[in-house]
Amino acid sequence: MAGALLFCQAAFAHAPVLDCYIEHDDLVKCEAGYTDGSSAAGRKIHVQDTSNKLLLEGSLGQDNTFTFQPPAGNYSVVFLGGDNHDATIQSSDISR
């Protein structure tokens, strides 16, 4: 049983984390990283429309954040965490 618990913890130790919110100046700020505390600096962020068309591409800064002017309409923010460690947030889930 203990071995199974260790395996489960190891399997989820490097999962992606993405959170986005609207700042006071109406810009969207996203923070990304991994559940084990690893830095995501330099990793790509994509902002896509509802048909997955790329609207904006950027990289996370040294502080693991990316800030952008939100596009009109519905969109999604995708954190490309590498090794199939992607995370997505829909614009409808982004709030102040």
Secondary structure as GFF3:
##gff-version 3
##sequence-region A 1 96
A	DSSP	alpha_helix	2	11	.	.	.	ID=ss1
A	DSSP	beta_strand	16	22	.	.	.	ID=ss2
A	DSSP	beta_strand	28	34	.	.	.	ID=ss3
A	DSSP	beta_strand	44	49	.	.	.	ID=ss4
A	DSSP	beta_strand	54	59	.	.	.	ID=ss5
A	DSSP	beta_strand	65	68	.	.	.	ID=ss6
A	DSSP	beta_strand	75	80	.	.	.	ID=ss7
A	DSSP	beta_strand	86	90	.	.	.	ID=ss8
A	DSSP	three_ten_helix	91	93	.	.	.	ID=ss9
###
